[in-house]
Amino acid sequence: MIVAVALAYVQALGGGFLWDDLLLITDVPIVERGAPLAEYLRHPFWMGVSGPTSNSYYRPLVTLSFALDHKLHGDNPAGFHLTNLLLHELNALLLLALLRRFGVRPLVAAALASAWALLPRLAEAAAWVSGRTDVIATVFVLGALLAWGDSPLRRAGAGLLVLAGLLAKESALAVVLAIAVFEWQRGAGTSRSVRWRSVAWRLAPVALALSTYVWLRRSAIGLHTSADGLAAGLRAATVFDTVTMYSLMLLDPLRPRALIGRLGLVRPWGVVAGMVIVCACVFLALRKRGRWNEATAIGLALALAAILPVLHVIPVPLRVIAADRFLYLPTAGLALAFGPQFDAWLSLRRPPWVATACVVLVLGIGASRRVGVWSDELEFWVQTYLETPPINCSGATNLIGVFFRAGQYADALELSKRELGYDDPEKRETHFNAALCLARLGRTAEALEQLRLLDTKKHKDDVALQIAIIEIQSGQGSRARALLEPLARSGQRAARTLIARLPDLERAFAALPGVPETEAAERAHLATFLGEDAIAVPAWLETVKDPNVTRSTLQEALSYLVRTGDRDAIAAVARRYSARFGALEPKLASIVSVRLDEIERVQAVRPRLGL
């Protein structure tokens, strides 16, 4: 089991930081520099991020784990991915131990734990560093169920594990219901009043853990979560539609997706199907009432309580209606619930063992493929873009960012134009991306038009800063200053920096038109300072043709061109450097090689995107 999971997930060690990792790990002071333990308990999970999620989540244990990884591995993402892999392996072993505790034979328990650990949909939690929230919470939830017992010491230890799980993710609250069901099942045969008193008394350590968590959370960020804006009728429809979605996800584990649905949009057939599923589950629960075995009762309680918060019964600041990683703990509960029945079924006949082995193999192949997608930022966003319906802009927005960083501004602009036609009403980043691409392509008037389409009241400062930058590029220094000064007074560092550089930028802009074409080096330097790629690139290419060009000039030209993403220009200057001075210096050669590879990989996916 351990080897199979390691083989499926080992490629994750070669992956980088992706998506939310950049907000939760990189440039987060408490992660990069560390802090006393108490400091982690005082901050929300999303530190330094504005918006509805900023004060809705309290997961100090996860932030602490990021800080410990950074202390051990620095900025190397491989170390963070290794931690995720080890925690995922640990969860498989804990699930195996729980199955054994409830009488499942060793080989069957190993098969079930392996199948769970190799579910392709769980790759989002285990192969993505930010998915660690579910992985850590599950470690402590399964650990608490294993630790729970008759002795006060075991119950106290389980209580501490419950607290740790809650400090990793709110879904760990599910273990409270699972333990309560565990105790209720054990009290069968006694009167109801005695049973209630016994359960309440034995759950005292868990109640203490829950109270401690509530106190810590309230002291740090409060008990609220940001409203998602759903009216009562739409919320009810969303709940039933989400039930249908998660049911389909369980039936189709081989086709995971990163963005599933969009909050606020419901499918009528999904609502009806969700109602049928809920009614069927209630009917079966009532029919089987009192006849559940211990493992089934506990496992179903765990699965239900873990999935309930993400059914949008309560406001959760999400843009999607479902996510693969949210199935991490519920599927562990289902494996526990049906483990004994599966064991009994396998004991009746031998052929199912072959089928079981084939299922595990297929899951392993699917998991390996999905881990490969999560381990490659470009492939991940291309896949997400292609599989996400045009009701959610997130996939397209992030893919545009990949093209933009690679200097492929024309392609990024084309993707932005497509995204503007999406049904998703939240297009702030879309307009920003389009404006940035247009500005890079020298189409400043169109860039300003895109920015003015934004809600200037809601995004006043961001819009003003970007307009000021474009005004500078257009030579309108006085207009830029009028926009920047209020931002600088409000404390925006970028605005203060631009104001300080504004005189030099104005002088450079005024001087550039007067520089003759024959003075290529001067034109290259001025255009580079102004960020005018359309002028700077040909000027640098002309400059390096000089037979007497110096090594430092070639290095300067190459350093600039590497940032622009013009593959042909980079290759031409690199050849010129090698012809005149020999091989590039190792550091510069590495930068050039990585950049050329990045550009080639981005251009290679253009046919898949119809570009």
C-alpha positions as CSV (number, residue, x, y, z in Angstrom):
1,M,0.0,0.0,0.0
2,I,2.7,2.5,1.0
3,V,4.7,1.7,-2.1
4,A,1.7,2.0,-4.4
5,V,0.7,5.4,-3.0
6,A,4.3,6.6,-3.2
7,L,4.6,5.5,-6.9
8,A,1.4,7.4,-7.7
9,Y,2.5,10.6,-5.9
10,V,6.3,10.7,-6.2
11,Q,6.1,13.0,-9.3
12,A,4.5,15.6,-7.1
13,L,7.9,16.2,-5.6
14,G,8.9,17.8,-8.8
15,G,6.0,20.3,-8.8
16,G,6.2,23.9,-7.8
17,F,3.9,26.2,-5.8
18,L,0.6,26.6,-7.5
19,W,-2.5,28.7,-7.2
20,D,-3.3,29.5,-3.5
21,D,0.2,28.4,-2.5
22,L,1.5,31.8,-3.7
23,L,-0.8,33.6,-1.3
24,L,-0.5,31.2,1.7
25,I,3.2,30.5,1.6
26,T,5.3,32.8,-0.5
27,D,5.9,36.3,0.9
28,V,4.0,35.5,4.1
29,P,6.2,36.8,6.9
30,I,4.9,34.4,9.6
31,V,5.7,31.5,7.2
32,E,9.1,32.7,5.9
33,R,10.5,34.1,9.1
34,G,8.7,32.1,11.7
35,A,7.2,33.3,14.9
36,P,6.4,32.1,18.5
37,L,3.7,29.5,18.7
38,A,1.2,31.9,20.2
39,E,1.5,34.2,17.2
40,Y,0.1,31.6,14.9
41,L,-3.0,31.3,17.1
42,R,-3.7,35.1,16.7
43,H,-4.0,35.3,12.9
44,P,-6.6,34.2,10.2
45,F,-5.6,31.6,7.7
46,W,-5.6,34.1,4.8
47,M,-3.2,36.7,6.1
48,G,-2.7,39.9,4.0
49,V,-5.5,38.9,1.6
50,S,-8.6,41.1,1.3
51,G,-12.0,39.9,0.4
52,P,-14.6,37.5,1.8
53,T,-12.2,34.7,2.7
54,S,-9.8,36.9,4.7
55,N,-11.5,36.5,8.1
56,S,-13.6,33.4,7.5
57,Y,-11.0,30.6,8.1
58,Y,-9.0,29.9,11.1
59,R,-6.3,27.2,10.5
60,P,-3.2,28.1,12.6
61,L,-1.9,24.5,12.6
62,V,-1.7,24.5,8.8
63,T,0.2,27.8,8.7
64,L,2.5,26.5,11.4
65,S,3.2,23.4,9.2
66,F,4.1,25.7,6.3
67,A,6.5,27.6,8.5
68,L,8.1,24.4,9.7
69,D,8.5,23.2,6.1
70,H,10.0,26.6,5.1
71,K,12.5,26.3,8.0
72,L,13.5,22.8,6.8
73,H,13.4,23.3,3.0
74,G,13.5,27.1,2.4
75,D,11.7,28.0,-0.8
76,N,12.1,24.6,-2.3
77,P,8.5,23.3,-3.0
78,A,9.7,19.7,-3.1
79,G,9.9,19.7,0.7
80,F,6.4,20.9,1.1
81,H,5.1,18.3,-1.3
82,L,7.1,15.6,0.6
83,T,5.2,16.6,3.8
84,N,1.9,16.3,2.0
85,L,2.9,12.8,0.6
86,L,3.9,11.6,4.1
87,L,0.7,12.9,5.7
88,H,-1.4,11.2,3.0
89,E,0.5,7.9,3.5
90,L,-0.1,8.3,7.3
91,N,-3.9,8.7,6.7
92,A,-3.9,5.5,4.6
93,L,-2.3,3.7,7.5
94,L,-4.7,5.2,10.1
95,L,-7.7,4.2,7.9
96,L,-6.2,0.7,7.7
97,A,-5.9,0.6,11.5
98,L,-9.5,1.7,12.0
99,L,-10.8,-0.9,9.6
100,R,-8.8,-3.5,11.5
101,R,-10.2,-2.2,14.8
102,F,-13.7,-2.9,13.5
103,G,-12.9,-6.5,12.4
104,V,-12.0,-6.1,8.8
105,R,-9.5,-8.7,7.7
106,P,-5.9,-7.4,7.1
107,L,-5.8,-7.9,3.3
108,V,-9.3,-6.4,2.8
109,A,-8.4,-3.5,5.0
110,A,-5.2,-2.9,3.0
111,A,-7.1,-3.0,-0.3
112,L,-9.7,-0.6,1.0
113,A,-7.1,1.8,2.4
114,S,-5.1,1.6,-0.8
115,A,-8.2,2.3,-3.0
116,W,-9.1,5.3,-0.9
117,A,-5.5,6.7,-1.0
118,L,-5.4,6.2,-4.8
119,L,-8.8,7.9,-5.6
120,P,-7.9,10.4,-8.3
121,R,-10.2,13.1,-6.8
122,L,-8.2,13.1,-3.6
123,A,-5.1,14.2,-5.6
124,E,-6.2,17.8,-5.1
125,A,-5.8,17.5,-1.3
126,A,-2.6,15.4,-1.4
127,A,-0.7,16.7,-4.4
128,W,-1.5,20.4,-3.9
129,V,0.4,22.0,-1.0
130,S,-2.6,24.2,-0.1
131,G,-4.8,21.1,0.0
132,R,-2.9,20.1,3.1
133,T,-5.8,21.6,5.2
134,D,-7.9,18.5,4.5
135,V,-5.0,16.1,4.9
136,I,-3.8,17.4,8.3
137,A,-7.4,17.6,9.6
138,T,-8.0,13.9,8.6
139,V,-4.8,12.8,10.4
140,F,-6.2,14.1,13.6
141,V,-9.8,13.0,13.0
142,L,-8.7,9.4,12.3
143,G,-6.2,9.5,15.1
144,A,-8.9,10.6,17.5
145,L,-11.1,7.8,16.5
146,L,-8.3,5.3,17.0
147,A,-7.3,6.8,20.4
148,W,-10.8,6.9,21.8
149,G,-11.4,4.3,24.4
150,D,-12.6,3.5,27.9
151,S,-9.8,5.0,30.0
152,P,-9.9,8.7,30.9
153,L,-6.3,9.0,29.5
154,R,-7.3,7.8,26.1
155,R,-10.4,10.0,26.0
156,A,-8.2,13.0,27.0
157,G,-5.7,12.2,24.3
158,A,-8.5,11.9,21.8
159,G,-9.8,15.3,22.9
160,L,-6.4,16.9,22.2
161,L,-6.4,15.3,18.7
162,V,-9.9,16.7,18.1
163,L,-8.6,20.2,19.0
164,A,-5.7,19.8,16.7
165,G,-8.0,18.7,13.9
166,L,-10.2,21.7,14.4
167,L,-7.1,24.0,14.3
168,A,-6.3,22.5,10.9
169,K,-9.7,22.7,9.3
170,E,-13.3,23.3,10.3
171,S,-14.5,20.0,8.8
172,A,-12.7,18.2,11.7
173,L,-15.9,19.0,13.6
174,A,-17.2,15.8,12.0
175,V,-15.3,13.7,14.5
176,V,-17.4,15.0,17.3
177,L,-20.5,13.4,15.8
178,A,-18.6,10.2,15.0
179,I,-17.4,9.8,18.6
180,A,-20.9,10.6,19.9
181,V,-22.4,7.9,17.6
182,F,-19.6,5.5,18.8
183,E,-20.6,6.1,22.4
184,W,-24.3,5.9,21.6
185,Q,-23.8,2.5,19.9
186,R,-21.9,1.2,22.9
187,G,-24.8,2.1,25.2
188,A,-27.3,-0.1,23.4
189,G,-29.5,-2.0,25.8
190,T,-29.6,0.7,28.5
191,S,-32.5,3.1,29.1
192,R,-32.5,6.3,26.9
193,S,-31.9,8.6,29.9
194,V,-28.9,6.5,31.2
195,R,-27.6,6.4,27.6
196,W,-27.8,10.2,27.2
197,R,-26.0,10.8,30.5
198,S,-23.3,8.3,29.7
199,V,-22.6,9.8,26.3
200,A,-22.6,13.3,27.7
201,W,-20.2,12.4,30.5
202,R,-17.8,10.4,28.3
203,L,-17.7,13.2,25.7
204,A,-16.5,15.8,28.2
205,P,-13.0,15.8,26.8
206,V,-14.3,16.4,23.4
207,A,-16.6,19.2,24.6
208,L,-13.6,20.8,26.3
209,A,-11.6,20.6,23.1
210,L,-14.5,22.2,21.1
211,S,-14.9,25.0,23.7
212,T,-11.2,25.7,23.5
213,Y,-11.3,25.9,19.7
214,V,-14.3,28.3,19.9
215,W,-12.5,30.5,22.3
216,L,-9.3,30.6,20.3
217,R,-11.2,31.3,17.1
218,R,-13.3,34.0,18.6
219,S,-10.3,35.7,20.1
220,A,-8.4,35.7,16.8
221,I,-11.0,36.3,14.1
222,G,-14.5,36.0,15.6
223,L,-17.0,33.3,14.9
224,H,-18.6,34.7,11.7
225,T,-18.1,33.6,8.2
226,S,-18.6,35.9,5.2
227,A,-22.0,35.8,3.7
228,D,-22.3,34.3,0.2
229,G,-25.3,36.4,-0.8
230,L,-27.7,33.5,-1.4
231,A,-31.4,34.1,-0.7
232,A,-33.2,31.3,1.2
233,G,-34.8,29.8,-1.8
234,L,-31.6,29.8,-3.9
235,R,-29.7,28.4,-0.9
236,A,-32.1,25.4,-0.6
237,A,-31.8,24.8,-4.4
238,T,-28.0,25.1,-4.2
239,V,-27.9,22.5,-1.3
240,F,-29.9,19.9,-3.3
241,D,-27.9,20.6,-6.5
242,T,-24.6,20.2,-4.6
243,V,-25.9,16.9,-3.1
244,T,-26.3,15.7,-6.7
245,M,-22.9,17.0,-7.7
246,Y,-21.1,15.2,-4.9
247,S,-23.1,12.0,-5.6
248,L,-21.9,12.1,-9.2
249,M,-18.4,12.8,-8.2
250,L,-18.4,9.7,-6.0
251,L,-19.8,7.6,-8.9
252,D,-17.2,9.1,-11.3
253,P,-13.9,9.2,-9.4
254,L,-11.7,9.0,-12.5
255,R,-12.5,12.4,-13.9
256,P,-11.5,14.9,-11.3
257,R,-11.8,18.7,-11.9
258,A,-10.4,21.7,-10.2
259,L,-13.4,24.0,-10.7
260,I,-16.9,22.5,-10.4
261,G,-19.9,24.6,-10.9
262,R,-20.4,28.2,-9.8
263,L,-22.2,29.4,-6.7
264,G,-25.5,31.0,-7.6
265,L,-26.2,28.9,-10.7
266,V,-28.3,25.8,-10.1
267,R,-29.4,23.1,-12.5
268,P,-33.1,22.3,-12.2
269,W,-32.5,18.6,-12.8
270,G,-29.7,18.7,-10.2
271,V,-32.1,20.2,-7.7
272,V,-34.7,17.5,-8.3
273,A,-32.1,14.7,-8.3
274,G,-30.8,16.1,-5.0
275,M,-34.2,16.0,-3.4
276,V,-34.6,12.3,-4.5
277,I,-31.2,11.4,-3.1
278,V,-31.9,13.1,0.2
279,C,-35.3,11.4,0.5
280,A,-33.8,8.0,-0.3
281,C,-31.0,8.5,2.3
282,V,-33.6,9.5,4.9
283,F,-35.8,6.5,4.0
284,L,-32.9,4.1,4.3
285,A,-31.7,5.6,7.6
286,L,-35.2,5.2,9.1
287,R,-35.6,1.7,7.8
288,K,-32.2,0.6,9.1
289,R,-32.6,2.5,12.4
290,G,-31.1,0.6,15.2
291,R,-29.6,-2.0,12.9
292,W,-26.4,-0.3,11.8
293,N,-23.2,-2.1,13.0
294,E,-20.7,0.0,14.9
295,A,-18.4,0.7,11.9
296,T,-21.2,1.6,9.6
297,A,-22.8,4.0,12.0
298,I,-19.5,5.8,12.8
299,G,-18.4,5.9,9.2
300,L,-21.6,7.3,7.9
301,A,-21.8,9.9,10.7
302,L,-18.2,11.0,9.9
303,A,-19.0,11.2,6.1
304,L,-22.2,13.1,6.7
305,A,-20.8,15.6,9.2
306,A,-17.7,16.2,7.0
307,I,-19.7,16.9,3.8
308,L,-22.5,19.0,5.4
309,P,-20.6,22.3,5.8
310,V,-19.6,22.3,2.1
311,L,-23.2,21.7,0.9
312,H,-23.8,25.5,1.4
313,V,-26.2,24.8,4.2
314,I,-24.3,27.6,5.9
315,P,-22.6,30.5,4.1
316,V,-19.1,29.5,2.9
317,P,-17.0,32.0,0.9
318,L,-16.6,29.8,-2.2
319,R,-17.2,30.5,-5.9
320,V,-17.7,26.9,-6.8
321,I,-20.4,24.6,-5.6
322,A,-18.1,21.6,-5.1
323,A,-14.4,20.7,-4.9
324,D,-12.6,17.4,-5.1
325,R,-10.6,18.0,-1.9
326,F,-13.8,18.3,0.1
327,L,-14.3,14.6,-0.4
328,Y,-11.1,13.7,1.4
329,L,-12.5,13.1,4.8
330,P,-16.0,12.0,3.7
331,T,-14.6,9.2,1.5
332,A,-12.5,8.0,4.4
333,G,-15.8,7.8,6.4
334,L,-17.5,5.9,3.7
335,A,-14.6,3.4,3.5
336,L,-14.9,2.8,7.2
337,A,-18.7,2.5,6.9
338,F,-18.8,-0.1,4.2
339,G,-15.5,-1.9,5.1
340,P,-17.2,-4.7,7.1
341,Q,-19.8,-5.4,4.4
342,F,-17.1,-5.4,1.7
343,D,-15.1,-7.9,3.8
344,A,-18.2,-10.1,4.2
345,W,-18.9,-10.0,0.4
346,L,-15.3,-10.9,-0.5
347,S,-15.3,-13.9,2.0
348,L,-18.1,-15.5,0.0
349,R,-16.2,-15.9,-3.3
350,R,-12.7,-15.8,-4.7
351,P,-13.1,-14.1,-8.1
352,P,-13.9,-10.6,-6.7
353,W,-10.3,-10.5,-5.5
354,V,-9.2,-10.2,-9.1
355,A,-11.7,-7.4,-9.7
356,T,-10.6,-5.7,-6.5
357,A,-7.0,-5.7,-7.7
358,C,-8.0,-4.4,-11.1
359,V,-10.0,-1.6,-9.5
360,V,-7.0,-0.6,-7.3
361,L,-4.7,-0.6,-10.3
362,V,-7.1,1.6,-12.4
363,L,-7.4,4.0,-9.5
364,G,-3.6,4.1,-9.1
365,I,-3.2,4.9,-12.8
366,G,-5.8,7.6,-12.6
367,A,-4.3,9.1,-9.5
368,S,-0.8,9.1,-11.1
369,R,-2.2,11.0,-14.1
370,R,-4.0,13.6,-11.9
371,V,-0.9,14.1,-9.7
372,G,1.0,14.7,-12.9
373,V,-1.4,17.5,-13.8
374,W,-1.1,19.1,-10.4
375,S,2.6,18.9,-10.7
376,D,2.8,21.0,-13.8
377,E,1.4,24.6,-13.6
378,L,1.0,25.0,-17.3
379,E,-0.7,21.7,-17.9
380,F,-2.9,22.2,-14.8
381,W,-4.3,25.5,-16.1
382,V,-4.6,24.3,-19.7
383,Q,-6.6,21.3,-18.4
384,T,-8.7,23.4,-16.0
385,Y,-9.4,25.9,-18.8
386,L,-10.5,23.2,-21.2
387,E,-12.7,21.4,-18.7
388,T,-14.4,24.4,-17.0
389,P,-17.7,25.6,-18.5
390,P,-17.8,29.4,-19.3
391,I,-19.7,30.1,-16.1
392,N,-16.5,30.4,-14.0
393,C,-13.6,32.8,-15.0
394,S,-11.0,31.4,-12.6
395,G,-9.4,28.9,-14.9
396,A,-9.2,31.3,-17.8
397,T,-7.9,34.1,-15.6
398,N,-5.0,32.0,-14.3
399,L,-4.2,30.6,-17.7
400,I,-3.9,34.1,-19.0
401,G,-1.5,34.8,-16.1
402,V,0.7,32.0,-17.3
403,F,0.8,33.3,-20.9
404,F,1.4,36.9,-19.6
405,R,4.4,35.9,-17.5
406,A,5.8,34.1,-20.5
407,G,5.6,37.3,-22.5
408,Q,3.0,36.0,-24.8
409,Y,0.9,39.1,-24.7
410,A,-1.0,38.7,-27.9
411,D,-2.2,35.2,-26.9
412,A,-3.0,36.4,-23.4
413,L,-5.1,39.1,-24.9
414,E,-7.0,36.7,-27.2
415,L,-7.8,34.5,-24.1
416,S,-9.0,37.6,-22.3
417,K,-11.3,38.5,-25.1
418,R,-12.8,35.0,-24.9
419,E,-13.2,35.3,-21.2
420,L,-15.1,38.6,-21.5
421,G,-17.8,36.6,-23.2
422,Y,-18.2,34.2,-20.2
423,D,-21.5,34.1,-18.2
424,D,-19.6,34.7,-14.9
425,P,-20.5,38.2,-13.7
426,E,-17.3,38.6,-11.8
427,K,-14.9,39.9,-14.5
428,R,-12.8,42.4,-12.6
429,E,-9.6,40.4,-13.2
430,T,-10.6,39.8,-16.8
431,H,-10.7,43.5,-17.6
432,F,-7.5,44.0,-15.7
433,N,-5.7,41.3,-17.6
434,A,-7.0,42.7,-20.9
435,A,-5.8,46.1,-20.0
436,L,-2.3,44.9,-19.0
437,C,-2.0,42.9,-22.3
438,L,-3.1,45.9,-24.3
439,A,-0.7,48.2,-22.5
440,R,2.2,45.8,-23.1
441,L,1.3,45.7,-26.8
442,G,1.4,49.5,-26.9
443,R,-2.4,49.9,-27.2
444,T,-2.8,52.3,-24.3
445,A,-6.1,53.9,-25.4
446,E,-7.8,50.5,-25.5
447,A,-6.2,49.6,-22.1
448,L,-7.7,52.6,-20.5
449,E,-11.1,51.8,-22.0
450,Q,-10.9,48.3,-20.4
451,L,-10.0,49.8,-17.0
452,R,-12.9,52.2,-17.1
453,L,-15.3,49.3,-17.5
454,L,-14.6,48.3,-14.0
455,D,-16.6,49.3,-11.0
456,T,-14.5,52.3,-9.9
457,K,-16.2,52.6,-6.6
458,K,-15.6,49.0,-5.6
459,H,-12.0,48.9,-7.0
460,K,-11.1,52.6,-6.9
461,D,-7.5,52.3,-5.7
462,D,-6.5,49.4,-8.0
463,V,-8.1,51.0,-11.0
464,A,-6.5,54.4,-10.2
465,L,-3.0,52.8,-9.9
466,Q,-3.2,50.9,-13.1
467,I,-4.6,54.0,-15.0
468,A,-1.7,56.0,-13.6
469,I,0.8,53.5,-14.9
470,I,-0.7,53.7,-18.4
471,E,-0.9,57.5,-18.3
472,I,2.9,57.5,-17.5
473,Q,3.5,55.2,-20.5
474,S,1.4,57.6,-22.6
475,G,3.5,60.6,-21.5
476,Q,0.7,62.1,-19.4
477,G,2.8,62.7,-16.2
478,S,0.6,65.3,-14.7
479,R,-2.5,63.1,-15.0
480,A,-0.6,60.3,-13.4
481,R,0.6,62.4,-10.5
482,A,-3.0,63.5,-9.8
483,L,-4.0,59.9,-9.5
484,L,-1.0,58.8,-7.5
485,E,-0.8,61.4,-4.8
486,P,-4.1,60.4,-3.0
487,L,-3.0,56.8,-3.2
488,A,0.4,57.7,-1.7
489,R,-1.2,59.6,1.1
490,S,-3.3,56.5,1.9
491,G,-0.1,54.5,2.3
492,Q,0.2,52.7,-1.0
493,R,3.9,51.9,-1.4
494,A,3.7,51.4,-5.2
495,A,2.2,54.8,-5.6
496,R,5.0,56.5,-3.6
497,T,7.6,54.6,-5.7
498,L,6.0,55.8,-8.9
499,I,5.8,59.4,-7.7
500,A,9.5,59.3,-6.8
501,R,10.4,58.0,-10.3
502,L,8.0,60.2,-12.2
503,P,10.4,63.1,-13.0
504,D,12.9,60.6,-14.5
505,L,10.1,58.8,-16.4
506,E,8.9,62.1,-17.8
507,R,12.3,63.2,-19.0
508,A,12.9,59.8,-20.6
509,F,9.5,59.9,-22.4
510,A,10.3,63.4,-23.6
511,A,13.8,62.4,-24.8
512,L,12.9,59.2,-26.6
513,P,11.3,60.7,-29.8
514,G,14.3,62.8,-30.3
515,V,16.9,60.0,-30.3
516,P,17.7,59.1,-33.9
517,E,17.4,55.5,-35.2
518,T,21.2,55.3,-35.5
519,E,21.6,55.7,-31.8
520,A,20.2,52.2,-31.1
521,A,21.8,51.8,-27.7
522,E,20.4,55.1,-26.4
523,R,16.9,54.2,-27.7
524,A,17.2,50.8,-26.1
525,H,18.1,52.2,-22.7
526,L,15.3,54.8,-22.7
527,A,12.7,52.4,-24.0
528,T,13.7,49.8,-21.4
529,F,13.4,52.3,-18.6
530,L,9.9,53.2,-19.9
531,G,8.8,49.6,-20.4
532,E,8.2,50.2,-24.1
533,D,8.8,46.7,-25.4
534,A,7.8,47.5,-29.0
535,I,10.7,50.0,-29.2
536,A,13.1,48.4,-26.8
537,V,13.3,44.9,-28.5
538,P,14.3,46.1,-32.0
539,A,16.6,48.7,-30.5
540,W,18.5,46.0,-28.5
541,L,18.7,43.7,-31.5
542,E,20.2,46.6,-33.5
543,T,22.6,47.5,-30.7
544,V,24.1,44.0,-30.4
545,K,24.9,44.0,-34.1
546,D,27.7,46.5,-33.4
547,P,31.0,44.6,-34.1
548,N,32.5,46.3,-31.0
549,V,29.6,45.5,-28.7
550,T,30.8,44.9,-25.1
551,R,30.1,41.9,-22.9
552,S,28.2,44.0,-20.4
553,T,25.9,45.4,-23.2
554,L,25.1,42.0,-24.4
555,Q,24.4,40.8,-20.9
556,E,22.1,43.8,-20.4
557,A,20.3,43.2,-23.6
558,L,19.9,39.5,-22.8
559,S,18.6,40.2,-19.3
560,Y,16.0,42.6,-20.7
561,L,14.9,40.3,-23.5
562,V,14.5,37.3,-21.1
563,R,11.8,39.4,-19.3
564,T,9.9,40.2,-22.5
565,G,9.3,36.6,-23.7
566,D,10.4,37.2,-27.3
567,R,11.9,33.8,-28.0
568,D,13.5,34.7,-31.4
569,A,15.1,37.8,-29.9
570,I,16.5,36.0,-26.9
571,A,18.0,33.2,-29.1
572,A,19.5,35.8,-31.5
573,V,21.3,37.7,-28.7
574,A,22.4,34.5,-27.0
575,R,24.0,33.4,-30.3
576,R,25.7,36.8,-30.7
577,Y,27.1,36.6,-27.2
578,S,28.5,33.0,-27.8
579,A,30.0,34.0,-31.1
580,R,31.8,37.0,-29.6
581,F,32.7,35.9,-26.0
582,G,32.1,32.2,-25.9
583,A,29.7,30.3,-23.6
584,L,27.3,32.3,-21.5
585,E,28.1,32.5,-17.8
586,P,26.4,29.6,-15.9
587,K,23.9,31.6,-14.1
588,L,22.8,33.6,-17.2
589,A,22.9,30.5,-19.3
590,S,20.5,28.8,-16.8
591,I,18.1,31.8,-16.8
592,V,18.1,31.9,-20.6
593,S,17.6,28.1,-20.9
594,V,14.7,28.1,-18.4
595,R,13.0,31.0,-20.1
596,L,13.3,29.6,-23.6
597,D,11.9,26.3,-22.3
598,E,9.0,28.1,-20.6
599,I,8.2,30.0,-23.8
600,E,8.4,26.9,-26.0
601,R,6.1,25.0,-23.7
602,V,3.6,27.8,-23.6
603,Q,3.6,28.0,-27.4
604,A,3.3,24.3,-27.7
605,V,-0.1,24.3,-26.1
606,R,-1.5,26.9,-28.4
607,P,-3.2,24.4,-30.8
608,R,-5.0,22.7,-27.9
609,L,-6.4,26.1,-27.0
610,G,-7.3,27.0,-30.5
611,L,-4.9,29.9,-30.7
